[in-house]
Structures are given as C-alpha cells and as structure tokens.
Amino acid sequence: LRKLNLKGKYMSKILEKSLKDARKEDRLTMGAKQVLNSLNNSKLIILSRSVDGEMLERIQSDAKKQKVPLVNFEGTSVALGRLCGLQFRISTISFTTIDEASIKSILKDEETNV
C-alpha cells in the first residue's frame, strides 16, 4: 500500500476536479466513520491532516487489507472541505466510483511531488 502526500497546485487541481465531479454525481463518502464503515465500496481514500491517531490507524489498516489506495492530503479538514466546494470541514473522503485513469493520474502525479 502506498501512502501519498498531496502537495503543489497541480496535484490539487486534478484532485479538486475529481472531487467536484464525484460530489455532483453523489460518488463520495464523507467523514472518517462513514468512510470506515463503507470501505468495501471505496476506490480511493483522501485523508486530511485533521484525522486523529486512532481513527487514522484504523482507516490505514482496513484500507491496506482491502487494497484501497490512500492519499494523505497535506491540508486540514477545512481545506479539504473547501476543495470539494463545501462550507464545512471534511476529515476523510472516499470515492465510491472513480475511473482507473483518474486514480492513476492522482497517484502518479503525487509520486512526482513527494
């Protein structure tokens, strides 16, 4: 399992577009507990810096078992919420549907920013 850190505006633009598109089509699960409970349906998980230790470990462990890629977003839950175009905090997001090309693009671009 690869743990990735999101940095740089280019990466945020790709992620931002994917998040906004998925939100419009109701293809996101938001919130740490909700993501944890729906991990079987997750294709990609975005974690903000605001996720606390125990919850973070549970999500990382379960994601690894399910082979769901994780992206560590270098912003707070407020920043992640804004990236989705929302006015509230979101600590964790999972995509319930996202095409493989988008996942690869997000993961590939992240590797170049580490």
Secondary structure in CASP SS format (residue, H / E / C, confidence):
PFRMAT SS
TARGET T0000
AUTHOR 0000-0000-0000
METHOD secondary structure of the structure
MODEL  1
L C 1.00
R C 1.00
K E 1.00
L E 1.00
N E 1.00
L E 1.00
K C 1.00
G C 1.00
K H 1.00
Y H 1.00
M H 1.00
S H 1.00
K H 1.00
I H 1.00
L H 1.00
E H 1.00
K H 1.00
S H 1.00
L H 1.00
K H 1.00
D H 1.00
A H 1.00
R H 1.00
K H 1.00
E C 1.00
D C 1.00
R C 1.00
L E 1.00
T E 1.00
M E 1.00
G C 1.00
A H 1.00
K H 1.00
Q H 1.00
V H 1.00
L H 1.00
N H 1.00
S C 1.00
L H 1.00
N H 1.00
N H 1.00
S C 1.00
K C 1.00
L E 1.00
I E 1.00
I E 1.00
L E 1.00
S C 1.00
R C 1.00
S C 1.00
V C 1.00
D C 1.00
G H 1.00
E H 1.00
M H 1.00
L H 1.00
E H 1.00
R H 1.00
I H 1.00
Q H 1.00
S H 1.00
D H 1.00
A H 1.00
K H 1.00
K H 1.00
Q H 1.00
K C 1.00
V C 1.00
P C 1.00
L E 1.00
V E 1.00
N E 1.00
F E 1.00
E C 1.00
G C 1.00
T C 1.00
S H 1.00
V H 1.00
A H 1.00
L H 1.00
G H 1.00
R H 1.00
L H 1.00
C C 1.00
G C 1.00
L C 1.00
Q C 1.00
F C 1.00
R C 1.00
I C 1.00
S C 1.00
T E 1.00
I E 1.00
S E 1.00
F E 1.00
T C 1.00
T C 1.00
I C 1.00
D C 1.00
E H 1.00
A H 1.00
S H 1.00
I H 1.00
K H 1.00
S H 1.00
I H 1.00
L H 1.00
K H 1.00
D H 1.00
E H 1.00
E H 1.00
T H 1.00
N H 1.00
V C 1.00
END
